[in-house]
């Protein structure tokens, strides 16, 4: 299976396991992540949900798929983004357990968005973040601008051109906790410490911590979807996406 759910100590660990494509995600992967996140929430043996990847956190959306999607109808584009990827973000910010991203390797585009949607991020020495969307002429359709603004209000404008945020800077900016060892080990240790608290107490903290985000995310993503449709169907996106593929 390309995505797995295992129990490690007090953590439900969801691992994206497609290293050959740097864990680039498509619609089916988003639905699978939703299913596994809800399964992890229902796991009474664990305290926190850890999201990680094998070989990379996630290199974002699959550009080949996006190019194909750009030739679809407005209804099909809306369904692809709203029903899959935006729904994944809705689920993540409404889970009753703390969510922790363990980032090693790249977290780009929607991969960056998924990490930002978690309550806490651990990043290893080889981990890094990249905005991703701007380089191919798109806006984040899954809330990245709002999520990033909550943590580092001016950082977006400094990374729109594709500049990477390495582990040290991510730590200094408050985006992630930089660990010299395994980011997954750091996340599991945090889950272990959180397990000392009652589950209903942790759920209450999750509710408080995410309340403003929950209230504002839906309207934000609806506006982002309108903008994304216009940009996705533009010649500029076609040009930039093809150029990005040729660079690989």
C-alpha positions in Angstrom: 0.0 0.0 0.0 1.3 3.5 -0.8 0.1 4.9 2.6 0.2 2.9 5.8 -1.1 3.3 9.4 0.8 1.7 12.2 0.9 2.1 16.0 4.2 3.0 17.6 4.1 3.5 21.3 1.5 6.3 21.9 1.4 7.4 18.3 -0.7 6.5 15.3 1.8 6.9 12.5 0.6 7.5 9.0 3.4 7.0 6.5 3.3 8.1 2.8 5.4 5.4 1.1 6.0 6.3 -2.5 9.7 7.2 -2.5 10.1 6.7 -6.2 7.9 9.8 -6.8 9.0 11.6 -3.6 5.5 11.0 -2.2 3.8 13.2 -4.7 0.0 13.0 -4.1 -3.0 12.5 -6.3 -6.8 12.5 -5.6 -6.8 8.8 -4.5 -4.0 9.4 -2.1 -5.9 12.3 -0.5 -8.9 10.1 0.0 -6.7 7.4 1.5 -5.1 9.9 3.9 -8.6 11.0 5.0 -9.6 7.4 5.7 -6.4 6.6 7.7 -6.6 9.9 9.6 -10.1 9.0 10.8 -9.0 5.5 11.6 -6.1 6.9 13.6 -8.5 9.2 15.5 -10.6 6.2 16.5 -7.5 4.2 17.7 -8.0 4.1 21.5 -4.5 2.9 22.0 -2.8 6.1 20.8 -2.7 9.7 22.0 -1.4 11.6 18.9 -1.4 11.2 15.1 1.9 11.5 13.3 2.1 12.1 9.6 5.4 11.3 7.8 6.9 10.0 4.6 9.4 7.5 3.4 12.3 9.2 1.6 10.5 12.5 1.6 7.6 14.1 3.4 5.8 14.9 0.2 6.9 16.7 -3.0 3.4 18.0 -3.4 0.9 17.4 -6.1 1.7 15.4 -9.2 2.3 17.9 -12.0 1.3 15.4 -14.7 -2.0 15.1 -13.0 -2.4 18.8 -12.7 -1.7 19.3 -16.4 -4.4 16.8 -17.2 -6.8 18.3 -14.7 -6.3 21.7 -16.3 -8.1 20.4 -19.4 -11.1 19.3 -17.5 -14.4 21.1 -16.9 -14.8 23.6 -14.1 -17.0 21.1 -12.2 -14.4 18.4 -12.5 -11.6 20.7 -11.3 -13.7 21.9 -8.4 -14.5 18.3 -7.4 -10.9 17.3 -7.6 -9.7 20.1 -5.3 -12.8 20.6 -3.0 -13.8 17.0 -2.5 -10.3 15.5 -2.1 -7.5 17.8 -1.1 -9.6 20.5 0.6 -11.5 17.8 2.5 -8.3 16.3 3.7 -7.4 19.7 5.3 -10.8 20.0 6.8 -10.4 16.6 8.4 -6.9 17.3 9.7 -7.9 20.5 11.5 -11.0 18.8 13.1 -9.4 15.7 14.5 -9.7 15.3 18.3 -6.1 14.3 18.8 -2.9 16.3 18.4 -1.4 16.0 15.0 2.4 16.0 14.5 4.3 16.2 11.1 7.6 14.4 11.0 9.5 15.9 8.1 12.6 14.5 6.4 13.5 15.4 2.9 11.2 17.8 0.9 7.8 19.1 2.0 6.7 21.0 -1.1 3.4 22.5 -2.3 0.6 20.5 -0.8 3.2 18.6 1.2 4.1 21.9 2.9 0.4 22.5 3.4 -0.1 19.2 5.1 2.8 19.8 7.5 1.4 23.3 8.3 -2.0 21.9 9.0 -0.5 19.8 11.8 -0.3 21.2 15.3 3.5 20.5 15.6 6.2 19.9 13.0 9.5 18.1 13.6 12.2 18.5 10.9 15.4 16.5 10.6 18.7 17.9 9.2 17.8 16.8 5.7 14.3 18.2 5.9 13.2 21.3 4.1 10.1 23.2 3.1 9.2 25.0 -0.2 6.1 27.0 -1.1 6.0 25.4 -4.5 2.7 26.8 -5.9 4.0 30.2 -7.1 6.7 28.7 -9.3 4.1 27.0 -11.5 1.8 30.0 -11.5 -0.7 28.8 -9.0 -2.0 29.7 -5.5 -2.3 27.2 -2.7 -5.7 25.6 -3.0 -5.4 23.9 0.4 -5.0 26.8 2.8 -1.3 27.2 2.8 -1.4 31.0 2.7 -3.6 31.1 5.8 -1.7 28.4 7.6 1.6 30.0 7.0 0.4 33.5 7.9 -0.6 32.2 11.3 2.9 31.1 12.1 5.2 33.5 10.2 3.2 36.5 8.7 5.8 37.8 6.3 7.5 34.6 5.3 5.3 33.9 2.3 6.6 36.8 0.3 10.2 35.7 0.9 9.7 32.2 -0.5 7.2 32.7 -3.4 10.1 32.4 -5.8 10.8 28.9 -4.7 13.5 29.6 -2.1 13.8 26.6 0.3 13.3 26.9 4.0 15.9 24.6 5.6 15.7 23.0 9.0 17.6 25.7 10.9 15.5 28.6 9.4 12.3 26.6 10.0 13.2 26.3 13.6 14.1 30.0 13.9 10.9 31.1 12.2 8.8 28.9 14.5 7.7 26.6 11.7 9.2 23.4 13.0 11.3 21.9 15.8 14.7 21.0 14.3 16.1 17.8 15.6 19.5 16.4 14.8 18.3 12.8 14.7 15.1 11.3 13.3 12.1 13.6 13.0 9.9 10.6 13.4 11.6 9.7 16.7 11.0 13.3 17.9 7.3 13.1 17.0 6.9 9.7 18.7 8.6 11.0 21.9 6.2 14.0 21.9 3.2 11.6 21.6 4.6 9.6 24.5 4.8 12.7 26.7 1.3 13.8 25.7 0.0 10.4 26.7 0.5 11.4 30.3 -2.6 13.7 29.9 -6.2 12.6 29.8 -7.6 12.2 26.3 -10.5 14.6 26.9 -8.0 17.3 28.1 -6.0 16.9 24.9 -9.1 17.1 22.8 -10.1 20.3 24.6 -6.6 21.8 23.8 -7.0 20.7 20.1 -10.3 22.6 20.0 -8.9 25.7 21.5 -5.7 25.7 19.5 -7.5 25.3 16.1 -10.7 27.3 16.8 -9.8 30.4 14.7 -8.4 28.2 12.0 -11.5 26.1 11.8 -13.7 29.2 11.6 -11.7 30.8 8.8 -10.4 27.9 6.7 -13.6 27.2 4.8 -14.1 30.7 3.4 -10.4 31.0 2.7 -10.3 27.7 0.7 -13.5 28.7 -1.2 -11.8 31.9 -2.4 -8.6 30.0 -3.2 -10.5 27.5 -5.3 -12.0 30.3 -7.4 -8.5 31.8 -8.0 -7.0 28.4 -8.6 -9.5 27.5 -11.4 -8.6 30.7 -13.3 -4.8 30.1 -12.9 -4.9 26.4 -13.6 -6.6 26.9 -16.9 -4.2 29.6 -18.0 -1.5 29.4 -20.7 1.0 30.6 -18.1 0.4 27.5 -15.9 0.9 25.2 -18.9 4.2 26.9 -19.7 5.5 26.9 -16.2 4.4 23.3 -15.4 6.0 22.0 -18.6 9.2 23.9 -17.7 9.2 22.4 -14.2 8.9 18.9 -15.7 11.7 19.5 -18.1 14.0 20.6 -15.1 13.5 17.2 -13.5 
